Amino acid sequence: MEELTTDTLEDALNDDEHIVLIRLTFRDRGPQAHTFRAERAALQQMGATYDYRIRAWRVPSDPQLAEPLARMLRRTSAVAYVAHELEDLSADMF
């Protein structure tokens, strides 16, 4: 598993053998709490599903999501990762 940049995000979304994961950071005070809820709602609208086992969002492999996700990564504390489909993932890997 490796961290993605906004430049490599589109390539990862085009590859069916890899999974794109988004990790959000929650802060329960101030405007960051509102930002977290907005990020979560945006991921749900994009069709991402939350995996409780690894505590990250699985993003569907859709090249049209590259620009909205890149915008989210630039503006928020979200971090994107790419993992091979067969890789055994755990929350400790983040």
N, C-alpha and C positions, 0 to 999 in steps of 0.2 A: 504494500500500500504506500502511496506517495501523495504528497500535497500537490494540488493543482494551482496553476496561476490562471489569470483571465485569458492569457494567450493560448494555453493548452486545453482549455475547457471544451472548446468546440470539437477538437479531435477526440477527446474522451467520450463525448456524447454521441459521436458517429460510430464508435466502436461497440459492437454488440457483445464482445467478450469481456468487457470491463463494466464495472458498476461505479457510478458517480455518487458519492456520499457528501452530504452537507452537515456540518456540525455547528450548532448555534450556541452562543454563550448567554446564559440568563443572568441578568442583574435585577434584583427585586425592588430597587428603589430608583426614583427619579424617571427621567425620560427614557432610560434604557429599557425599562419594563415595557413601555409602549412600543418601542422599536422591536423588541423580541416578539411581541404578539403580532406585529405587522409582518415580520419576517416569516413567522410560522404560517400565517394566513396566506402569504404569497406562495410559499412552498406547496401548501395544500391546493391552491388554485392551479399550480403547474402540474399537479398530479403526483407529487412526491408523497411517499408514505413514510411514517416514522417507524423505525425498527427499535423496539424497546431493548432488545438483547444487546445491541451495539451502541445504543443511545445516539443515533444519527438518522438523518433523512435520506432515503433512497430516491434518487431522481431518475425518472424514466429516460431511456435513450432516445431523445428527440433533439435533432440539431436546431430546431426552432427555439429551444429553451436556452441556447448559448448566450444570447444577448441579455435577456432578463436576469439570468444567473450571474453573468459577468458584472452587470450593474449592481446587483445585490452584494457581490463580493467586494466591490470597490467602495461601497457606501456603508457597510455594516461590519460587525465583528464576525460574521460567518466565515467559515473556512471550508474549502472543498477538497475532497480526497478522491483518488481513483484506486480501485482495487480490482484484481482479476476475479472473474465470476466464481471460480472454484476455490478462491482463497478463503480460509477459515478466519472469520472476523470476530473480534471481541472488543468490548468497550475499552480495554486496557491499551489497545493499539493506537488510540487517539492521544 
